[in-house]
Every structure is written in C-alpha cells, then in structure tokens.
Amino acid sequence: MAEKVTATKEESNDLATLMPNREIVLAGETITVREYSFKDALTIGNEIDQFVALIVNEMNGTNKITIEQADSIIMNNLELVYSLISTSIQKPISFIEALSYEDGLQLLDWWWVVNSRFFMNAVTRKIIRQNAAKQANQ
C-alpha cells in the first residue's frame, strides 16, 4: 500500500519562498498573484527588461531606490506595469483597469511583494553586466 506523503511545516515554508504565490480577493473574485516563472521571463522578456532598465536608471548608481522613485516609475509607465501585472495574475488588462481604487492598490502591492525578488535579481544582473562592460572598455 502506498504511503501518503505530506510536507512538513519547514518544507512548506521552503516552497513558499521558491514560489511565493498569493491568493487575494479582487472585485469579488479570488485571484492568484504569481511570481514570474522562467517561461514568463522568456515570453515577456522585453517588457521585463524595460521595467528593469527604468529601475536601474532611477537608482542612478546608488544601488538604492526609494518608494517615491518606485511610485514614479509605476505612474509614468502604466501600460507597461498593467501588462506585467496581467501576466502575473493571468487576467486581461481590462480586468485591472476596472478595479476599484482599493482593489487596485491591493493588487499593485501584492504584485510587487510576490515579484520584487524577481525584479531585483534582474536589476542586479543588469548592473553587473553594465559594470563588466565598463571594465572591458577601459
């Protein structure tokens, strides 16, 4: 007879770290906010690169970004952000645009919580590549 395998609390926490998806209720519907997968990174790579470049440019060599700077990036690049969020929640942009103010803020916050590590890893890779290119040219 097969034995039922259950995850320990420690293993469950490890899984949450690896794929920190979150379920939230928006407009009366349960939505999963997912961290981008490798496939997503390849599929929407140009959009991800655009967003990462905006973050790197805003950091301006300081390796820090403030909440105000992040808010500015988001507000000045809504179409890009909507597209990125749309991929994360697997819903059309029209769904995002129709959300109430409170639901929209909740979605934006959870999208960033779930995907910030993904983006900051991409930012780090971009900065390392830029620094390597500068050193190679010297």
N, CA, C and O atoms as a MOPAC input file, in Angstrom:
PM7 MOZYME 1SCF
protein

 N      0.83600 1    -1.17000 1     0.00000 1
 C      0.00000 1     0.00000 1     0.00000 1
 C      0.88900 1     1.24300 1     0.00000 1
 O      1.89200 1     1.29600 1     0.71100 1
 N      0.52000 1     2.22700 1    -0.79000 1
 C      1.29600 1     3.46100 1    -0.88000 1
 C      1.10700 1     4.29200 1     0.37900 1
 O      0.03300 1     4.32000 1     0.97900 1
 N      2.16500 1     4.95400 1     0.75000 1
 C      2.12400 1     5.79700 1     1.92400 1
 C      1.86800 1     7.23500 1     1.49400 1
 O      2.46100 1     7.71500 1     0.52700 1
 N      0.98600 1     7.91900 1     2.21300 1
 C      0.69000 1     9.31200 1     1.89600 1
 C      1.83600 1    10.19000 1     2.39500 1
 O      2.24400 1    10.09700 1     3.55300 1
 N      2.34300 1    11.03400 1     1.51700 1
 C      3.44300 1    11.92300 1     1.86400 1
 C      2.88200 1    13.32000 1     2.06900 1
 O      2.17500 1    13.84800 1     1.21000 1
 N      3.20000 1    13.91300 1     3.20900 1
 C      2.76300 1    15.27500 1     3.47600 1
 C      3.98000 1    16.13600 1     3.75200 1
 O      4.97200 1    15.66700 1     4.31000 1
 N      3.90000 1    17.37600 1     3.36600 1
 C      5.01300 1    18.30000 1     3.57200 1
 C      5.06100 1    18.73800 1     5.02400 1
 O      4.02700 1    18.97700 1     5.64800 1
 N      6.25900 1    18.84000 1     5.55100 1
 C      6.42400 1    19.38000 1     6.89100 1
 C      6.28100 1    20.89000 1     6.82200 1
 O      6.30900 1    21.48100 1     5.74300 1
 N      6.12600 1    21.50600 1     7.98800 1
 C      5.99900 1    22.96200 1     8.03500 1
 C      7.22000 1    23.63300 1     7.40500 1
 O      7.08800 1    24.62600 1     6.69000 1
 N      8.40000 1    23.08900 1     7.67300 1
 C      9.64000 1    23.63700 1     7.11900 1
 C      9.65000 1    23.52600 1     5.59200 1
 O     10.03300 1    24.47000 1     4.90100 1
 N      9.23300 1    22.38200 1     5.07200 1
 C      9.17700 1    22.19200 1     3.62200 1
 C      8.15900 1    23.12700 1     2.98900 1
 O      8.39600 1    23.63800 1     1.89500 1
 N      7.03200 1    23.36100 1     3.64900 1
 C      6.01300 1    24.28000 1     3.12700 1
 C      6.56900 1    25.69200 1     3.03600 1
 O      6.31000 1    26.40700 1     2.06900 1
 N      7.33600 1    26.09300 1     4.04800 1
 C      7.94400 1    27.42600 1     4.03000 1
 C      8.95500 1    27.54100 1     2.89800 1
 O      9.05600 1    28.59100 1     2.26300 1
 N      9.70600 1    26.47000 1     2.63800 1
 C     10.66300 1    26.47900 1     1.53900 1
 C      9.94500 1    26.65700 1     0.21400 1
 O     10.41100 1    27.40700 1    -0.64400 1
 N      8.82400 1    25.98200 1     0.03400 1
 C      8.05200 1    26.10300 1    -1.19100 1
 C      7.51100 1    27.51800 1    -1.34900 1
 O      7.52100 1    28.06000 1    -2.45400 1
 N      7.04000 1    28.12100 1    -0.26500 1
 C      6.53300 1    29.49400 1    -0.32900 1
 C      7.63600 1    30.45900 1    -0.73400 1
 O      7.37600 1    31.44900 1    -1.41800 1
 N      8.86800 1    30.17500 1    -0.31600 1
 C      9.99000 1    31.01800 1    -0.69100 1
 C     10.31000 1    30.84800 1    -2.17600 1
 O     10.59200 1    31.82200 1    -2.87400 1
 N     10.26400 1    29.60200 1    -2.64900 1
 C     10.57400 1    29.34800 1    -4.05100 1
 C      9.52200 1    29.92700 1    -4.98600 1
 O      9.87000 1    30.51900 1    -6.00800 1
 N      8.27300 1    29.77300 1    -4.66700 1
 C      7.18400 1    30.27900 1    -5.49700 1
 C      6.17000 1    30.97700 1    -4.58700 1
 O      5.18500 1    30.36700 1    -4.17100 1
 N      6.40800 1    32.22800 1    -4.28600 1
 C      5.58700 1    32.91900 1    -3.28900 1
 C      4.25300 1    33.43900 1    -3.84000 1
 O      3.93300 1    34.61700 1    -3.68200 1
 N      3.49500 1    32.57900 1    -4.47200 1
 C      2.19800 1    32.99300 1    -4.99800 1
 C      1.26200 1    33.35700 1    -3.86000 1
 O      1.36100 1    32.80700 1    -2.76300 1
 N      0.35200 1    34.28900 1    -4.12700 1
 C     -0.62000 1    34.71500 1    -3.11600 1
 C     -2.00400 1    34.76500 1    -3.74500 1
 O     -2.17400 1    35.21400 1    -4.87900 1
 N     -2.98400 1    34.29700 1    -2.99000 1
 C     -4.37000 1    34.42300 1    -3.42200 1
 C     -4.97500 1    35.61300 1    -2.71000 1
 O     -4.86900 1    35.74600 1    -1.49100 1
 N     -5.61600 1    36.48300 1    -3.48900 1
 C     -6.28900 1    37.66100 1    -2.94200 1
 C     -7.66400 1    37.76100 1    -3.58700 1
 O     -7.90500 1    37.18200 1    -4.64600 1
 N     -8.55500 1    38.49100 1    -2.95000 1
 C     -9.89300 1    38.68700 1    -3.49700 1
 C     -9.96500 1    40.09400 1    -4.08400 1
 O     -9.75800 1    41.08600 1    -3.38500 1
 N    -10.26000 1    40.16000 1    -5.37300 1
 C    -10.40400 1    41.43200 1    -6.08600 1
 C    -11.73600 1    41.41800 1    -6.81500 1
 O    -12.05300 1    40.46600 1    -7.52800 1
 N    -12.50400 1    42.46400 1    -6.63700 1
 C    -13.80300 1    42.57900 1    -7.30500 1
 C    -14.63700 1    41.31000 1    -7.08600 1
 O    -15.33300 1    40.85000 1    -7.99000 1
 N    -14.55500 1    40.75700 1    -5.87600 1
 C    -15.32600 1    39.57500 1    -5.52300 1
 C    -14.80500 1    38.27000 1    -6.08500 1
 O    -15.46100 1    37.23800 1    -5.94400 1
 N    -13.64800 1    38.28600 1    -6.71500 1
 C    -13.08800 1    37.09600 1    -7.34700 1
 C    -11.73900 1    36.76800 1    -6.71000 1
 O    -10.92900 1    37.66300 1    -6.46900 1
 N    -11.50100 1    35.49300 1    -6.44000 1
 C    -10.20300 1    35.07400 1    -5.91100 1
 C     -9.20900 1    34.99800 1    -7.06200 1
 O     -9.42000 1    34.28800 1    -8.04600 1
 N     -8.12400 1    35.74600 1    -6.91300 1
 C     -7.09400 1    35.86500 1    -7.94200 1
 C     -5.76800 1    35.38000 1    -7.35900 1
 O     -5.44700 1    35.67400 1    -6.20800 1
 N     -5.01400 1    34.65000 1    -8.14000 1
 C     -3.67700 1    34.25000 1    -7.71900 1
 C     -2.66300 1    35.20200 1    -8.33400 1
 O     -2.58600 1    35.34700 1    -9.55400 1
 N     -1.89100 1    35.84400 1    -7.47500 1
 C     -0.78300 1    36.68900 1    -7.91400 1
 C      0.43700 1    35.78500 1    -7.88500 1
 O      0.86600 1    35.34300 1    -6.81900 1
 N      1.00300 1    35.50800 1    -9.07400 1
 C      2.10900 1    34.57300 1    -9.15400 1
 C      3.42500 1    35.28000 1    -9.42100 1
 O      3.48900 1    36.32600 1   -10.06600 1
 N      4.46700 1    34.66000 1    -8.89500 1
 C      5.80400 1    35.11600 1    -9.23800 1
 C      6.07900 1    34.65200 1   -10.67000 1
 O      5.63400 1    33.58000 1   -11.07900 1
 N      6.80200 1    35.45200 1   -11.41100 1
 C      7.11300 1    35.09200 1   -12.78700 1
 C      7.94100 1    33.81700 1   -12.82400 1
 O      8.83400 1    33.61300 1   -12.00200 1
 N      7.63300 1    32.98100 1   -13.77700 1
 C      8.37700 1    31.74300 1   -13.99100 1
 C      9.46400 1    31.99100 1   -15.03400 1
 O      9.54800 1    33.07100 1   -15.61800 1
 N     10.28500 1    30.98500 1   -15.25300 1
 C     11.29800 1    31.06300 1   -16.30800 1
 C     10.62300 1    31.27200 1   -17.66100 1
 O     11.08900 1    32.06400 1   -18.47900 1
 N      9.52500 1    30.55600 1   -17.89000 1
 C      8.78600 1    30.70700 1   -19.14500 1
 C      8.28400 1    32.13900 1   -19.30900 1
 O      8.38600 1    32.71200 1   -20.39400 1
 N      7.73800 1    32.72200 1   -18.23100 1
 C      7.28900 1    34.12200 1   -18.28500 1
 C      8.45100 1    35.03900 1   -18.65100 1
 O      8.31200 1    35.94300 1   -19.47500 1
 N      9.60100 1    34.78900 1   -18.02100 1
 C     10.77500 1    35.62900 1   -18.27300 1
 C     11.16600 1    35.60900 1   -19.74100 1
 O     11.59900 1    36.62400 1   -20.28700 1
 N     11.01400 1    34.45800 1   -20.37600 1
 C     11.33200 1    34.35900 1   -21.79900 1
 C     10.22100 1    34.94200 1   -22.66900 1
 O     10.48700 1    35.56100 1   -23.69900 1
 N      8.98600 1    34.73800 1   -22.24700 1
 C      7.84000 1    35.18800 1   -23.03900 1
 C      7.67600 1    36.71200 1   -23.02700 1
 O      7.40000 1    37.32200 1   -24.06000 1
 N      7.84600 1    37.30900 1   -21.86400 1
 C      7.67000 1    38.76600 1   -21.75200 1
 C      8.99200 1    39.45100 1   -21.40800 1
 O      9.01900 1    40.49100 1   -20.74900 1
 N     10.06900 1    38.85300 1   -21.86200 1
 C     11.40500 1    39.35700 1   -21.55200 1
 C     11.63100 1    40.81200 1   -21.91200 1
 O     12.29100 1    41.53500 1   -21.16500 1
 N     11.09700 1    41.25800 1   -23.04000 1
 C     11.28800 1    42.66100 1   -23.42800 1
 C     10.62700 1    43.61000 1   -22.44000 1
 O     11.19300 1    44.64700 1   -22.09500 1
 N      9.43400 1    43.25600 1   -21.98500 1
 C      8.75000 1    44.10900 1   -21.00600 1
 C      9.49500 1    44.10500 1   -19.67100 1
 O      9.64600 1    45.14600 1   -19.03100 1
 N      9.95100 1    42.94500 1   -19.26700 1
 C     10.72100 1    42.84900 1   -18.02800 1
 C     11.98400 1    43.69200 1   -18.14000 1
 O     12.31700 1    44.43600 1   -17.21700 1
 N     12.69000 1    43.58100 1   -19.26600 1
 C     13.90200 1    44.37200 1   -19.48500 1
 C     13.61900 1    45.87200 1   -19.43000 1
 O     14.40900 1    46.63400 1   -18.87400 1
 N     12.49500 1    46.29500 1   -20.00400 1
 C     12.12200 1    47.71700 1   -19.96100 1
 C     11.92900 1    48.18300 1   -18.52200 1
 O     12.42700 1    49.23800 1   -18.12700 1
 N     11.19800 1    47.38200 1   -17.74100 1
 C     10.92500 1    47.74400 1   -16.35100 1
 C     12.21100 1    47.76500 1   -15.53400 1
 O     12.42300 1    48.67200 1   -14.73000 1
 N     13.06100 1    46.77300 1   -15.73600 1
 C     14.33400 1    46.69700 1   -15.02800 1
 C     15.20900 1    47.90000 1   -15.38700 1
 O     15.84700 1    48.48400 1   -14.51100 1
 N     15.24300 1    48.26900 1   -16.65100 1
 C     16.03700 1    49.42800 1   -17.08400 1
 C     15.54000 1    50.70400 1   -16.40100 1
 O     16.34300 1    51.55600 1   -16.02100 1
 N     14.24100 1    50.83700 1   -16.24700 1
 C     13.68200 1    52.00900 1   -15.55600 1
 C     14.15500 1    52.05000 1   -14.10100 1
 O     14.50100 1    53.11200 1   -13.58300 1
 N     14.16800 1    50.89700 1   -13.45600 1
 C     14.62500 1    50.83400 1   -12.06100 1
 C     16.10900 1    51.19200 1   -11.97800 1
 O     16.51100 1    51.99400 1   -11.13500 1
 N     16.91700 1    50.59900 1   -12.84800 1
 C     18.36300 1    50.85900 1   -12.83200 1
 C     18.63100 1    52.34400 1   -13.08700 1
 O     19.45600 1    52.95200 1   -12.40600 1
 N     17.94200 1    52.92100 1   -14.05600 1
 C     18.13700 1    54.34600 1   -14.35200 1
 C     17.74900 1    55.21800 1   -13.16500 1
 O     18.41200 1    56.21500 1   -12.87900 1
 N     16.68400 1    54.84400 1   -12.48000 1
 C     16.22400 1    55.62800 1   -11.32700 1
 C     17.20100 1    55.50700 1   -10.15500 1
 O     17.36000 1    56.44300 1    -9.37200 1
 N     17.84500 1    54.36000 1   -10.04300 1
 C     18.81900 1    54.15800 1    -8.96900 1
 C     20.04400 1    55.03800 1    -9.16300 1
 O     20.69300 1    55.42900 1    -8.19300 1
 N     20.36000 1    55.35000 1   -10.41100 1
 C     21.42000 1    56.30000 1   -10.74100 1
 C     22.73700 1    56.00100 1   -10.02400 1
 O     23.37100 1    56.89400 1    -9.46200 1
 N     23.13600 1    54.72400 1   -10.05600 1
 C     24.41400 1    54.35200 1    -9.48300 1
 C     24.45700 1    54.25500 1    -7.97000 1
 O     25.52500 1    54.01400 1    -7.40800 1
 N     23.32300 1    54.43700 1    -7.28400 1
 C     23.32500 1    54.41200 1    -5.82100 1
 C     23.03500 1    53.03500 1    -5.24200 1
 O     23.24800 1    52.81100 1    -4.05100 1
 N     22.54900 1    52.10400 1    -6.07300 1
 C     22.12500 1    50.77500 1    -5.62500 1
 C     20.97900 1    50.83800 1    -4.62600 1
 O     20.78000 1    49.90400 1    -3.84900 1
 N     20.23300 1    51.91800 1    -4.64100 1
 C     19.06200 1    52.09200 1    -3.78000 1
 C     17.94100 1    52.72900 1    -4.59400 1
 O     18.17900 1    53.49100 1    -5.53100 1
 N     16.72200 1    52.39500 1    -4.21100 1
 C     15.56200 1    53.03700 1    -4.82200 1
 C     14.54800 1    53.30800 1    -3.71300 1
 O     14.28000 1    52.44500 1    -2.87800 1
 N     14.00000 1    54.49600 1    -3.71700 1
 C     13.02900 1    54.86200 1    -2.69000 1
 C     11.62100 1    54.48400 1    -3.14800 1
 O     11.38500 1    54.21200 1    -4.32500 1
 N     10.71300 1    54.47600 1    -2.21000 1
 C      9.30300 1    54.20700 1    -2.53600 1
 C      8.78900 1    55.26700 1    -3.49800 1
 O      8.03200 1    54.96100 1    -4.42000 1
 N      9.19400 1    56.49500 1    -3.28700 1
 C      8.75400 1    57.58200 1    -4.17000 1
 C      9.25000 1    57.36800 1    -5.59500 1
 O      8.51900 1    57.61400 1    -6.55400 1
 N     10.48300 1    56.91400 1    -5.73000 1
 C     11.02700 1    56.64400 1    -7.06400 1
 C     10.28300 1    55.48000 1    -7.72000 1
 O      9.96900 1    55.53200 1    -8.90900 1
 N     10.00400 1    54.44100 1    -6.95100 1
 C      9.26100 1    53.29700 1    -7.49000 1
 C      7.86300 1    53.71600 1    -7.90700 1
 O      7.38200 1    53.31300 1    -8.96700 1
 N      7.20700 1    54.52200 1    -7.08200 1
 C      5.87200 1    55.02700 1    -7.43300 1
 C      5.91000 1    55.83100 1    -8.72600 1
 O      5.01100 1    55.72000 1    -9.55900 1
 N      6.94300 1    56.63300 1    -8.89100 1
 C      7.09400 1    57.43400 1   -10.10200 1
 C      7.24300 1    56.54500 1   -11.33800 1
 O      6.63300 1    56.80700 1   -12.37400 1
 N      8.04900 1    55.50400 1   -11.22400 1
 C      8.21900 1    54.56600 1   -12.34100 1
 C      6.87100 1    53.96600 1   -12.71800 1
 O      6.52100 1    53.89800 1   -13.89600 1
 N      6.12000 1    53.53500 1   -11.71500 1
 C      4.82100 1    52.90000 1   -11.96500 1
 C      3.85700 1    53.88100 1   -12.60700 1
 O      3.22800 1    53.55800 1   -13.61400 1
 N      3.73100 1    55.07000 1   -12.04400 1
 C      2.75800 1    56.05100 1   -12.55900 1
 C      3.10300 1    56.53700 1   -13.96200 1
 O      2.20900 1    56.85800 1   -14.74500 1
 N      4.38100 1    56.59100 1   -14.27800 1
 C      4.79600 1    57.07500 1   -15.59300 1
 C      4.87500 1    55.98100 1   -16.65000 1
 O      5.20100 1    56.25400 1   -17.80600 1
 N      4.58000 1    54.75100 1   -16.26300 1
 C      4.67400 1    53.62100 1   -17.19900 1
 C      3.51600 1    52.64700 1   -16.99000 1
 O      3.72000 1    51.43800 1   -16.88200 1
 N      2.30700 1    53.18800 1   -16.93500 1
 C      1.13800 1    52.37100 1   -16.60200 1
 C      0.90400 1    51.22200 1   -17.56900 1
 O      0.62400 1    50.10300 1   -17.14000 1
 N      1.01300 1    51.47800 1   -18.85600 1
 C      0.75800 1    50.39800 1   -19.82100 1
 C      1.71900 1    49.23200 1   -19.59700 1
 O      1.31000 1    48.07200 1   -19.63700 1
 N      2.96800 1    49.53100 1   -19.36600 1
 C      3.97200 1    48.50100 1   -19.10700 1
 C      3.64300 1    47.75000 1   -17.81100 1
 O      3.67300 1    46.52000 1   -17.78100 1
 N      3.33300 1    48.48600 1   -16.75000 1
 C      3.02200 1    47.86500 1   -15.45900 1
 C      1.76000 1    47.02500 1   -15.55700 1
 O      1.71600 1    45.91300 1   -15.03200 1
 N      0.72600 1    47.54500 1   -16.22500 1
 C     -0.50300 1    46.75800 1   -16.40900 1
 C     -0.21000 1    45.45000 1   -17.12900 1
 O     -0.74200 1    44.40200 1   -16.76200 1
 N      0.62400 1    45.50900 1   -18.13900 1
 C      0.96600 1    44.30100 1   -18.88900 1
 C      1.71600 1    43.30000 1   -18.01400 1
 O      1.44400 1    42.10100 1   -18.06900 1
 N      2.65000 1    43.78500 1   -17.21300 1
 C      3.40000 1    42.91900 1   -16.31100 1
 C      2.48500 1    42.28900 1   -15.26300 1
 O      2.59100 1    41.09600 1   -14.97700 1
 N      1.59500 1    43.08500 1   -14.69800 1
 C      0.65300 1    42.56300 1   -13.70400 1
 C     -0.29200 1    41.56200 1   -14.35400 1
 O     -0.60100 1    40.52300 1   -13.77000 1
 N     -0.74600 1    41.87300 1   -15.55100 1
 C     -1.66200 1    40.98600 1   -16.27800 1
 C     -1.06700 1    39.58500 1   -16.42400 1
 O     -1.76800 1    38.58900 1   -16.25000 1
 N      0.21000 1    39.51300 1   -16.73900 1
 C      0.88300 1    38.21300 1   -16.85200 1
 C      0.91800 1    37.50500 1   -15.50000 1
 O      0.69900 1    36.29600 1   -15.42200 1
 N      1.19100 1    38.25000 1   -14.45000 1
 C      1.29100 1    37.67200 1   -13.11600 1
 C     -0.03700 1    37.08600 1   -12.63800 1
 O     -0.06000 1    36.03400 1   -12.00000 1
 N     -1.14100 1    37.76700 1   -12.94500 1
 C     -2.44700 1    37.29900 1   -12.45800 1
 C     -3.22700 1    36.52700 1   -13.52100 1
 O     -4.30600 1    36.00300 1   -13.24600 1
 N     -2.68400 1    36.46100 1   -14.71700 1
 C     -3.31800 1    35.75600 1   -15.83500 1
 C     -4.75400 1    36.25300 1   -16.07600 1
 O     -5.69800 1    35.47900 1   -16.23400 1
 N     -4.85800 1    37.57200 1   -16.09300 1
 C     -6.12700 1    38.24700 1   -16.38700 1
 C     -5.84200 1    39.34700 1   -17.39800 1
 O     -4.72400 1    39.85900 1   -17.45400 1
 N     -6.84300 1    39.72000 1   -18.20200 1
 C     -6.61400 1    40.79400 1   -19.17300 1
 C     -6.42800 1    42.15100 1   -18.49500 1
 O     -6.86100 1    42.36500 1   -17.36300 1
 N     -5.78500 1    43.04200 1   -19.20600 1
 C     -5.56100 1    44.39800 1   -18.69500 1
 C     -6.88800 1    45.07400 1   -18.36200 1
 O     -6.96000 1    45.85100 1   -17.41000 1
 N     -7.92300 1    44.79200 1   -19.12300 1
 C     -9.23800 1    45.39500 1   -18.85200 1
 C     -9.72800 1    45.04800 1   -17.44600 1
 O    -10.41200 1    45.85800 1   -16.82000 1
 N     -9.39600 1    43.87100 1   -16.94200 1
 C     -9.75600 1    43.49400 1   -15.57200 1
 C     -9.07500 1    44.43300 1   -14.58000 1
 O     -9.70500 1    44.91300 1   -13.63800 1
 N     -7.79700 1    44.69100 1   -14.79500 1
 C     -7.02300 1    45.56300 1   -13.90300 1
 C     -7.56800 1    46.98100 1   -13.94500 1
 O     -7.74100 1    47.61400 1   -12.90300 1
 N     -7.83900 1    47.47900 1   -15.13700 1
 C     -8.32700 1    48.85600 1   -15.29200 1
 C     -9.68800 1    49.07100 1   -14.65900 1
 O    -10.01900 1    50.19600 1   -14.28200 1
 N    -10.48800 1    48.01600 1   -14.53200 1
 C    -11.83500 1    48.13200 1   -13.97600 1
 C    -11.86600 1    48.02900 1   -12.44800 1
 O    -12.92600 1    48.19200 1   -11.84300 1
 N    -10.72400 1    47.76100 1   -11.82300 1
 C    -10.70200 1    47.58700 1   -10.36800 1
 C    -10.97200 1    48.89600 1    -9.63000 1
 O    -10.66800 1    49.97900 1   -10.13000 1
 N    -11.54100 1    48.78000 1    -8.45100 1
 C    -11.70600 1    49.94400 1    -7.57800 1
 C    -10.32700 1    50.40900 1    -7.11900 1
 O     -9.33400 1    49.69900 1    -7.28200 1
 N    -10.28000 1    51.59100 1    -6.55400 1
 C     -9.02200 1    52.14300 1    -6.05500 1
 C     -8.38600 1    51.19800 1    -5.03500 1
 O     -7.20200 1    50.87800 1    -5.13700 1
 N     -9.16900 1    50.75500 1    -4.05600 1
 C     -8.64200 1    49.88400 1    -3.00700 1
 C     -8.16400 1    48.55200 1    -3.57000 1
 O     -7.08600 1    48.07900 1    -3.20900 1
 N     -8.95300 1    47.94300 1    -4.45100 1
 C     -8.54000 1    46.68300 1    -5.05300 1
 C     -7.29300 1    46.86700 1    -5.91400 1
 O     -6.40800 1    46.01100 1    -5.91800 1
 N     -7.22100 1    47.97200 1    -6.63500 1
 C     -6.05500 1    48.24900 1    -7.47000 1
 C     -4.79300 1    48.40000 1    -6.64200 1
 O     -3.74100 1    47.88000 1    -7.01200 1
 N     -4.88700 1    49.10800 1    -5.52600 1
 C     -3.72100 1    49.25400 1    -4.64500 1
 C     -3.30900 1    47.92400 1    -4.04300 1
 O     -2.12000 1    47.62000 1    -3.94400 1
 N     -4.30600 1    47.12200 1    -3.63700 1
 C     -4.01300 1    45.80500 1    -3.08200 1
 C     -3.28200 1    44.94400 1    -4.12500 1
 O     -2.29700 1    44.27700 1    -3.81100 1
 N     -3.77700 1    44.97200 1    -5.35600 1
 C     -3.14400 1    44.19700 1    -6.42100 1
 C     -1.72500 1    44.68200 1    -6.66900 1
 O     -0.80200 1    43.87300 1    -6.75900 1
 N     -1.54300 1    45.97900 1    -6.77800 1
 C     -0.21000 1    46.53700 1    -7.01800 1
 C      0.76000 1    46.13700 1    -5.90500 1
 O      1.89000 1    45.72800 1    -6.17200 1
 N      0.31100 1    46.25800 1    -4.67000 1
 C      1.16900 1    45.90800 1    -3.53500 1
 C      1.54100 1    44.42900 1    -3.55300 1
 O      2.71000 1    44.08500 1    -3.37900 1
 N      0.55900 1    43.54700 1    -3.76100 1
 C      0.85000 1    42.11300 1    -3.76700 1
 C      1.68700 1    41.71500 1    -4.97600 1
 O      2.54900 1    40.84200 1    -4.87600 1
 N      1.43700 1    42.34700 1    -6.10900 1
 C      2.25900 1    42.05700 1    -7.28900 1
 C      3.72100 1    42.35900 1    -6.98100 1
 O      4.60600 1    41.57600 1    -7.33000 1
 N      3.97700 1    43.48800 1    -6.33100 1
 C      5.35600 1    43.83900 1    -6.01100 1
 C      5.93300 1    42.90500 1    -4.95100 1
 O      7.08000 1    42.47500 1    -5.06800 1
 N      5.14900 1    42.58400 1    -3.91400 1
 C      5.63200 1    41.66700 1    -2.87900 1
 C      6.02800 1    40.32900 1    -3.49800 1
 O      7.09000 1    39.79200 1    -3.18400 1
 N      5.19200 1    39.79400 1    -4.36400 1
 C      5.41800 1    38.48500 1    -4.96700 1
 C      6.57800 1    38.52200 1    -5.96500 1
 O      7.33300 1    37.55500 1    -6.06600 1
 N      6.72900 1    39.62400 1    -6.70200 1
 C      7.71100 1    39.67000 1    -7.79300 1
 C      8.92300 1    40.55100 1    -7.55200 1
 O      9.79400 1    40.63100 1    -8.41900 1
 N      9.01100 1    41.20800 1    -6.42100 1
 C     10.13800 1    42.13000 1    -6.19100 1
 C     11.48300 1    41.41100 1    -6.23200 1
 O     12.45200 1    41.94100 1    -6.77600 1
 N     11.54800 1    40.22000 1    -5.66600 1
 C     12.81400 1    39.45800 1    -5.69200 1
 C     13.21400 1    39.15400 1    -7.13500 1
 O     14.38800 1    39.25200 1    -7.49400 1
 N     12.23600 1    38.78500 1    -7.95700 1
 C     12.49000 1    38.51400 1    -9.37300 1
 C     13.09100 1    39.75200 1   -10.03700 1
 O     14.11100 1    39.66700 1   -10.72000 1
 N     12.44600 1    40.90900 1    -9.82800 1
 C     12.92500 1    42.13500 1   -10.46400 1
 C     14.27400 1    42.57800 1    -9.91200 1
 O     15.14200 1    42.99800 1   -10.67800 1
 N     14.46600 1    42.49300 1    -8.60400 1
 C     15.72300 1    42.95800 1    -8.03500 1
 C     16.88300 1    42.04700 1    -8.43400 1
 O     18.01500 1    42.51300 1    -8.56200 1
 N     16.61700 1    40.76000 1    -8.63100 1
 C     17.65800 1    39.87900 1    -9.18700 1
 C     18.01700 1    40.32000 1   -10.60700 1
 O     19.18900 1    40.32900 1   -10.98600 1
 N     17.00300 1    40.68100 1   -11.38100 1
 C     17.24500 1    41.15300 1   -12.74800 1
 C     18.00000 1    42.48300 1   -12.73600 1
 O     18.86500 1    42.71600 1   -13.58100 1
 N     17.67500 1    43.34700 1   -11.78500 1
 C     18.38300 1    44.62800 1   -11.64600 1
 C     19.85000 1    44.36100 1   -11.32600 1
 O     20.73900 1    44.96800 1   -11.92300 1
 N     20.10000 1    43.46500 1   -10.39900 1
 C     21.47800 1    43.12800 1   -10.01800 1
 C     22.25700 1    42.59400 1   -11.21800 1
 O     23.39800 1    42.99500 1   -11.45100 1
 N     21.63600 1    41.68600 1   -11.98100 1
 C     22.30700 1    41.14000 1   -13.17200 1
 C     22.62300 1    42.25300 1   -14.16800 1
 O     23.70000 1    42.26500 1   -14.76400 1
 N     21.69200 1    43.18600 1   -14.34900 1
 C     21.90000 1    44.27300 1   -15.30900 1
 C     23.06300 1    45.17600 1   -14.85900 1
 O     23.90100 1    45.56700 1   -15.67100 1
 N     23.10200 1    45.49400 1   -13.58600 1
 C     24.17000 1    46.34600 1   -13.06800 1
 C     25.52700 1    45.64200 1   -13.20200 1
 O     26.51500 1    46.26500 1   -13.59000 1
 N     25.57200 1    44.36000 1   -12.88400 1
 C     26.82000 1    43.60200 1   -13.02300 1
 C     27.28600 1    43.59800 1   -14.47100 1
 O     28.47100 1    43.79100 1   -14.74500 1
 N     26.36400 1    43.38100 1   -15.39400 1
 C     26.72400 1    43.38600 1   -16.82000 1
 C     27.20700 1    44.76300 1   -17.26500 1
 O     28.16800 1    44.86500 1   -18.02800 1
 N     26.55100 1    45.81900 1   -16.79800 1
 C     26.97100 1    47.17200 1   -17.16000 1
 C     28.37600 1    47.45200 1   -16.62400 1
 O     29.21000 1    48.01900 1   -17.33000 1
 N     28.63600 1    47.05600 1   -15.37800 1
 C     29.95300 1    47.27400 1   -14.78900 1
 C     31.02800 1    46.46000 1   -15.50500 1
 O     32.14600 1    46.93400 1   -15.70300 1
 N     30.68400 1    45.24000 1   -15.88700 1
 C     31.65000 1    44.39300 1   -16.62000 1
 C     31.96100 1    45.02300 1   -17.98600 1
 O     33.11200 1    45.02500 1   -18.42300 1
 N     30.93900 1    45.55000 1   -18.65100 1
 C     31.15600 1    46.19100 1   -19.95500 1
 C     32.02700 1    47.43400 1   -19.80400 1
 O     32.88200 1    47.69100 1   -20.65100 1
 N     31.82400 1    48.20900 1   -18.73900 1
 C     32.65300 1    49.39400 1   -18.48700 1
 C     34.11000 1    49.00400 1   -18.26900 1
 O     35.02000 1    49.64100 1   -18.79800 1
 N     34.31800 1    47.94800 1   -17.48500 1
 C     35.68200 1    47.48700 1   -17.21200 1
 C     36.34900 1    46.94800 1   -18.47200 1
 O     37.54500 1    47.15300 1   -18.68100 1
 N     35.59200 1    46.27400 1   -19.29300 1
 C     36.14800 1    45.71700 1   -20.53600 1
 C     36.55800 1    46.83400 1   -21.49100 1
 O     37.49700 1    46.67000 1   -22.26900 1
 N     35.86600 1    47.95900 1   -21.43600 1
 C     36.16200 1    49.07600 1   -22.33700 1
 C     37.29600 1    49.94300 1   -21.83700 1
 O     37.77900 1    50.80700 1   -22.56900 1
 N     37.73100 1    49.73300 1   -20.61200 1
 C     38.80800 1    50.56700 1   -20.06500 1
 C     40.16900 1    49.99900 1   -20.35700 1
 O     41.17900 1    50.58300 1   -19.96400 1

